[in-house]
Amino acid sequence: MIEPLSPFHAHGPASRPRHHGPLPRAAFRGEALGSALVAMLLAARAAAGSSPGPDGGVADAAGLADPSGPVLHVAPLGLGTPEGDGTAERPFGSLEQALGRASGLEPGLTILLAPGSHHLSPRPYVDPTCGNCQDPAQPVPATLGLRVSGRGIVLRGAGLENTTIYTHSGYGLLFEDCENCRLEDLTLTGGERDTSGNATDAAIVVRRARLDLARCRIADNLGDSATVARTVVGVMGVCGREGADLRIHACEIVRNSWDGIALYRDASAVIEDCLVDGMDSGRGRPDCGGRGVGIGVTWNARAVIRGNLVRRYWKGIGLFVDAEGIVQENIVEDVLTWGIALWDADRGRPFGDIAGNAVYRTGACGISVTRGMEGGREESHIVGNALVATGQNPRYDDGQTYCAQRALALEAVRPAVTIEANAFFRNREPGERPGALDMPSAGFRAAIAPLVARLRARPALAESAFLAEFGGTAEEAGGAGAR
């Protein structure tokens, strides 16, 4: 089955957290931590505001790179013709037709998808490996919408409100052996759930490829309810597989029936300023949004996760097994179980620099750490986070299903995890007890003021419920929120 580890049922004995004082006035220590991981993932990426275009071209102020190679045009269903030549006057009638011409053109091809609906025709596909199985060396039957390979290929829509691709398949767009490719300014929807529970179904699957994904909406990839009920797993938004190198920026990943973003073996990603919203919180029929994890990094995958709003999912942001991640300046809110988790699955040695995040309104614990094996990368940090209204569901009070029912659940911390300068407010513990580390309202608001200022600067966080309550200064808030 997909995601055999993420149910998060294995736990070691919980330990009491160290003393937590107020947030420091200086920048969070987490900003300077994990520099090796950041350098590894960002070395090939341009500085903020200057995204690399095909073959290294620099994007304009709107983030769109001028085409550096040939350009082909594709019209929506019924408006192009099989006899088209890809010009603006005689566009191709399908994306498949345009990509069929790519092999005969020089690198740097830009395919412009006109406004309207573009439908893919699914075909049988056998994935040579299982992305999230204990033993990956097994083929998996699936369906494929379209495979994209080559160098410097850009698929560009006319805006996410205007251009929509319906994949009608389990592996919607498979970017495989695609060097410096881009997907931007469109909506991707209509994914189906394959019958094999081992298929890593997603609107976008990436393997042995570098892909920049910008200003896209990946939404309503749900699948058939009966099939999802049988397989348990649904359809993800984005799945990074072996050799994937992803930059996901300013995207909306909304109401998909499994993980919003999942990274498996040998994948890496920079995920910034995105909305990852399950909408349905995994409630209702199997083919609903918000089942799974908002952002999950599993096995030995690596990620920088910054400035994202993750909400209305079963679980928030997770670093599992041997994953390494920098998780900074995100807001995780309104999740059914835990907010952020560092979890070894009783076999791994994960690393996490979890700093400057807000976790708001969770059913189970706010942040959970289960890291019980010596070795691996040390110096994980839980620093400068705000944890508010966690542990709200009495169903998880026994601490057995997910984590100890407290704002910060330290199940195992070997080697030692640095935990400091976190702030707590209005949390719940078993027996309707208030959080043991909770602060008075005025002190909490003053303590998180530097964090709030940083979160307010992140565009994807503007509509968060946390900032709606705590986004003003302590003076503006007055005594609001006091017990």
VOTI-992494 format. One record per residue (C-alpha): residue number from 0; residue in one letter; x, y, z. Coordinates in steps of 0.5 Angstrom, whole numbers, plus 500, padded with zeros to 3 digits. Layout:
! VOTI-992494
NUM  a  X  Y  Z
...
END
This chain:
! VOTI-992494
0  m  500  500  500
1  i  502  507  499
2  e  505  511  505
3  p  506  505  510
4  l  509  509  515
5  s  505  516  515
6  p  500  513  519
7  f  505  515  525
8  h  503  509  530
9  a  509  507  533
10  h  512  511  539
11  g  517  511  544
12  p  516  513  551
13  a  514  521  552
14  s  519  525  555
15  r  518  532  559
16  p  520  538  554
17  r  526  542  556
18  h  524  549  559
19  h  522  554  554
20  g  522  562  555
21  p  520  567  551
22  l  522  568  544
23  p  528  572  543
24  r  528  579  540
25  a  533  577  535
26  a  532  573  529
27  f  530  566  530
28  r  537  561  531
29  g  533  557  526
30  e  535  562  520
31  a  542  560  521
32  l  541  553  521
33  g  542  547  516
34  s  546  551  512
35  a  549  545  508
36  l  542  543  506
37  v  540  550  504
38  a  546  550  500
39  m  545  543  497
40  l  538  545  495
41  l  539  552  493
42  a  546  552  489
43  a  543  551  482
44  r  537  556  484
45  a  537  563  482
46  a  536  569  488
47  a  529  571  490
48  g  525  575  485
49  s  530  572  479
50  s  527  565  477
51  p  532  561  472
52  g  529  560  465
53  p  530  555  460
54  d  537  554  459
55  g  539  559  465
56  g  535  565  462
57  v  532  570  467
58  a  525  571  468
59  d  522  578  468
60  a  519  581  474
61  a  512  577  473
62  g  516  571  473
63  l  516  569  466
64  a  522  567  462
65  d  522  570  455
66  p  523  564  450
67  s  530  562  449
68  g  528  557  443
69  p  523  555  439
70  v  515  556  441
71  l  509  552  439
72  h  502  554  440
73  v  497  549  443
74  a  489  550  442
75  p  484  547  447
76  l  480  541  445
77  g  476  543  438
78  l  480  549  436
79  g  486  546  434
80  t  487  542  428
81  p  491  535  427
82  e  494  539  421
83  g  496  545  425
84  d  504  547  425
85  g  504  550  432
86  t  504  557  430
87  a  499  562  433
88  e  495  562  427
89  r  495  554  426
90  p  496  551  433
91  f  496  544  434
92  g  490  541  437
93  s  493  537  443
94  l  499  537  448
95  e  501  530  445
96  q  502  533  438
97  a  506  539  440
98  l  511  534  445
99  g  511  530  439
100  r  515  535  435
101  a  520  537  441
102  s  525  531  439
103  g  526  534  432
104  l  527  541  435
105  e  533  545  439
106  p  533  545  446
107  g  529  550  450
108  l  522  549  447
109  t  516  553  450
110  i  509  550  449
111  l  504  556  450
112  l  497  553  452
113  a  491  557  450
114  p  486  559  454
115  g  481  553  455
116  s  480  546  457
117  h  486  541  455
118  h  484  534  455
119  l  489  528  456
120  s  488  521  453
121  p  490  516  459
122  r  494  510  457
123  p  496  504  461
124  y  503  505  464
125  v  508  500  468
126  d  512  504  473
127  p  518  500  474
128  t  519  501  481
129  c  515  502  487
130  g  516  509  490
131  n  513  508  497
132  c  514  501  498
133  q  519  498  503
134  d  522  494  497
135  p  522  499  491
136  a  524  493  486
137  q  517  492  484
138  p  513  494  478
139  v  507  497  479
140  p  501  498  474
141  a  498  505  473
142  t  495  510  468
143  l  499  515  464
144  g  496  522  462
145  l  503  525  458
146  r  510  524  459
147  v  515  530  458
148  s  522  529  457
149  g  528  533  454
150  r  532  539  455
151  g  529  546  457
152  i  522  545  456
153  v  517  550  458
154  l  509  548  459
155  r  506  555  460
156  g  499  557  460
157  a  495  563  460
158  g  494  564  467
159  l  491  559  472
160  e  484  562  471
161  n  484  561  464
162  t  488  555  462
163  t  486  548  465
164  i  489  541  463
165  y  485  535  465
166  t  489  529  466
167  h  484  523  466
168  s  489  519  469
169  g  493  516  475
170  y  500  519  473
171  g  498  526  470
172  l  504  529  467
173  l  510  525  468
174  f  516  529  468
175  e  522  524  467
176  d  529  525  464
177  c  527  532  463
178  e  533  537  464
179  n  531  544  467
180  c  524  544  465
181  r  518  548  467
182  l  511  548  468
183  e  507  555  470
184  d  501  559  469
185  l  495  554  469
186  t  491  549  473
187  l  492  541  473
188  t  486  537  475
189  g  481  531  473
190  g  486  526  476
191  e  484  519  477
192  r  486  513  482
193  d  489  507  479
194  t  487  500  482
195  s  494  499  485
196  g  495  502  492
197  n  502  502  490
198  a  502  507  484
199  t  504  514  486
200  d  498  517  483
201  a  499  525  483
202  a  497  530  478
203  i  505  531  477
204  v  510  526  478
205  v  517  527  477
206  r  523  522  476
207  r  530  524  474
208  a  528  531  472
209  r  529  538  475
210  l  522  542  474
211  d  520  549  476
212  l  513  549  478
213  a  510  556  479
214  r  504  560  479
215  c  500  553  478
216  r  493  551  481
217  i  493  543  482
218  a  486  542  484
219  d  480  537  485
220  n  485  531  483
221  l  480  526  487
222  g  479  519  483
223  d  473  515  483
224  s  470  514  490
225  a  469  506  490
226  t  477  506  488
227  v  479  510  493
228  a  475  506  498
229  r  479  500  496
230  t  486  503  495
231  v  485  507  501
232  v  490  512  498
233  g  488  517  493
234  v  491  522  488
235  m  497  527  490
236  g  498  534  488
237  v  505  533  487
238  c  510  527  487
239  g  517  527  487
240  r  521  520  486
241  e  528  518  484
242  g  532  523  482
243  a  527  529  482
244  d  530  536  483
245  l  524  541  484
246  r  522  548  486
247  i  515  549  487
248  h  513  556  488
249  a  507  560  489
250  c  502  555  487
251  e  495  553  490
252  i  495  545  491
253  v  488  545  493
254  r  483  539  495
255  n  487  533  492
256  s  485  526  495
257  w  492  524  498
258  d  498  528  500
259  g  499  535  497
260  i  506  534  496
261  a  510  528  497
262  l  517  527  496
263  y  520  519  496
264  r  527  516  495
265  d  532  520  493
266  a  528  526  491
267  s  529  534  493
268  a  525  540  493
269  v  525  547  495
270  i  517  549  497
271  e  516  556  498
272  d  510  561  498
273  c  505  555  496
274  l  498  554  499
275  v  497  547  501
276  d  489  546  502
277  g  485  540  503
278  m  479  544  504
279  d  475  538  506
280  s  480  536  512
281  g  479  528  510
282  r  472  528  512
283  g  466  525  508
284  r  467  520  502
285  p  473  517  500
286  d  474  522  494
287  c  475  528  498
288  g  480  533  499
289  g  485  533  505
290  r  487  526  506
291  g  494  524  508
292  v  499  529  509
293  g  500  536  507
294  i  507  536  505
295  g  511  529  507
296  v  518  528  506
297  t  520  521  507
298  w  525  516  506
299  n  532  520  504
300  a  528  525  501
301  r  531  533  502
302  a  527  539  502
303  v  527  546  504
304  i  520  548  506
305  r  518  556  507
306  g  513  560  507
307  n  507  555  506
308  l  500  555  508
309  v  498  548  510
310  r  491  547  512
311  r  485  543  513
312  y  489  536  512
313  w  489  530  516
314  k  496  532  518
315  g  501  538  517
316  i  508  537  515
317  g  512  531  516
318  l  519  529  516
319  f  519  521  516
320  v  525  516  516
321  d  531  519  514
322  a  529  525  511
323  e  532  532  512
324  g  528  538  512
325  i  528  545  513
326  v  521  548  515
327  q  521  555  517
328  e  516  561  517
329  n  510  556  515
330  i  503  556  518
331  v  500  549  519
332  e  492  550  521
333  d  486  547  522
334  v  489  540  521
335  l  485  533  524
336  t  491  530  528
337  w  498  533  528
338  g  501  539  526
339  i  509  538  524
340  a  512  531  526
341  l  520  529  526
342  w  519  521  526
343  d  524  516  525
344  a  519  510  524
345  d  523  506  529
346  r  528  505  523
347  g  531  512  521
348  r  535  518  523
349  p  531  524  520
350  f  534  531  521
351  g  529  537  522
352  d  531  545  523
353  i  524  547  525
354  a  524  554  526
355  g  519  560  526
356  n  513  556  524
357  a  506  557  527
358  v  502  551  529
359  y  494  553  530
360  r  488  549  532
361  t  490  541  531
362  g  486  535  533
363  a  492  532  536
364  c  499  535  538
365  g  502  541  535
366  i  509  539  534
367  s  512  532  535
368  v  519  529  535
369  t  520  521  535
370  r  528  521  534
371  g  530  515  538
372  m  536  512  534
373  e  544  514  535
374  g  547  516  528
375  g  546  520  522
376  r  545  528  522
377  e  545  531  529
378  e  543  538  531
379  s  536  538  529
380  h  532  544  532
381  i  525  546  534
382  v  526  553  535
383  g  522  560  535
384  n  515  556  534
385  a  508  559  536
386  l  504  553  538
387  v  496  555  539
388  a  490  551  540
389  t  493  544  539
390  g  490  538  542
391  q  483  540  541
392  n  480  533  540
393  p  479  528  546
394  r  479  522  541
395  y  487  523  542
396  d  488  524  549
397  d  491  517  550
398  g  497  519  546
399  q  497  512  543
400  t  494  513  536
401  y  499  519  534
402  c  503  523  539
403  a  502  525  547
404  q  497  530  547
405  r  500  536  548
406  a  503  542  544
407  l  510  539  544
408  a  510  532  544
409  l  517  529  545
410  e  517  522  544
411  a  524  521  543
412  v  530  525  542
413  r  536  521  541
414  p  541  525  539
415  a  539  531  543
416  v  534  536  539
417  t  535  543  541
418  i  529  546  543
419  e  528  553  545
420  a  524  560  545
421  n  518  557  543
422  a  511  560  545
423  f  505  557  547
424  f  498  559  548
425  r  491  556  549
426  n  493  549  548
427  r  489  543  551
428  e  491  537  554
429  p  488  531  557
430  g  482  532  562
431  e  481  539  559
432  r  487  541  562
433  p  490  548  559
434  g  497  547  556
435  a  503  546  561
436  l  507  551  558
437  d  502  556  556
438  m  503  564  557
439  p  498  569  559
440  s  495  573  553
441  a  499  579  553
442  g  506  576  554
443  f  505  571  548
444  r  503  576  543
445  a  509  580  545
446  a  513  574  545
447  i  511  572  538
448  a  511  579  535
449  p  518  578  531
450  l  515  572  528
451  v  508  575  526
452  a  512  580  522
453  r  516  575  518
454  l  510  571  517
455  r  506  577  514
456  a  511  578  509
457  r  510  571  506
458  p  504  572  501
459  a  501  565  501
460  l  500  566  509
461  a  496  573  508
462  e  489  569  509
463  s  491  564  515
464  a  486  564  521
465  f  493  565  525
466  l  494  571  522
467  a  487  574  522
468  e  487  573  530
469  f  495  574  532
470  g  497  579  526
471  g  496  585  529
472  t  501  588  534
473  a  501  587  541
474  e  498  594  542
475  e  493  593  537
476  a  491  587  540
477  g  490  590  547
478  g  488  584  551
479  a  484  580  546
480  g  485  573  547
481  a  486  573  554
482  r  483  567  558
END
